[in-house]
Amino acid sequence: MLWKSPGRHLETNRSKRYPSTPSPKSVSYSEERFPIPEKAGMNFILFCGAWLGHMALLVFILNRWYALPLPRLVLSGFRALVALSILAFPIWLWAAFGFHMTLARQSSWPAAIYLTICWIIGLGLVPGMTMIRLLRKRPHALVSNHTRIVNIARDLGYKPVGRGKYRHVARLPGNEVFQVDFAERTLFVPGLPKEWDGLTILHLSDLHLAGTPDREFYEKVMDECRAWNPDLVVLTGDFVDSDGHRRWIVPLLGRLRWRIAAFAVLGNHDYWHDPSLIRRRLRRLNIHVLGNTWKQMEVRGVPLVAIGHEGPWFRPGPDLSNCPPDVFRICLSHTPDNLGWARANNVRLMLSGHNHGGQVRFPLIGSIFVPSLYGRQYDGGLFEKPPTLLHVTRGLAGKQPLRFNCKPEVAKLVLRAATGKPDDD
Ligand SMILES: [Fe+2]
């Protein structure tokens, strides 16, 4: 109803303001719908700007809803509504105003206010924020970043599509789901004990075991990771996306090797597939499953505190009241949204996944759908938020096996106690 009355109201107002304008009854459909040519460009920009602003506003809300511990049915329903609203919006616009967007401000006040908000977002905020993201500087803490892409499908000689529920998605042309980035990043970590200079961490996240990709894909990835032979392994959640594929955890992660210790926390998708059984399988592999607790251990003769944070899905959060304050703290948190907590608790290095880099990244614009309270701010990469250095991996998979311009990632981090000269990308 909101969009039906503005159309009628608009015609009345237009007749009053422009008496020479013929009444709608005396003009053809095309004359009524299309403005005079010199205003066509402006009307086109306003039409697209309103649609973009509407889309951006709904995606902004959707991303934040997906960061909350809500039931899956609620989230799926809300996502369907958002998709419907985004597709229907231009039809509503056309039905109400045709291409006379410059006159839309004369419509009913709720419609005029909402359109103004959409224009501010679509023509101002979105281009502005995109420009700021494009001009972001490389973090000082990133000493070097070398990436090796392994095309698992080519190495196997076939696409390991498997038998998952979304296997047809994995077959889409251009889908990068089987091309894995093996990234080796050297990081300068402020406050790192000098004994740990050169310490290596394998950061692996978001396996989403559910049948697609198939088991051979993960076996190849784990074998590549084993060749790195890291000091520490950190696993930051979302191991499974189906009850039946919990049995893959032991044979797959059992291929990994480490020199000192391995740690794990669970993610929101694990929450939905009997987390106690997932924890039991991880412990069988001698992995320290931190949950919402902390553990102190010696690394190269120096104490380390490894903290797990599985909030907001698993509560209560970690209690550090008895945790030694002067020991170097690493935090594993599935979502980077716990960054504020980490900073307040003097965490020096935080490792997260969850956001998958957005999975689909558009040229110039970047990611769009990112389930975070911060939107796409921490979709992937390295972020310096003193006293915390945050590494967010794009992860290895996703519930939907779909990746465009956003390859799956496994990261080996080399920690340095003193800054080095950046070399290359
Ligand atoms: Fe995930």
Residues whose N, C-alpha, C, O or C-beta is under 5 A from the ligand:
A	BS01	LIG	D206 D238 H354
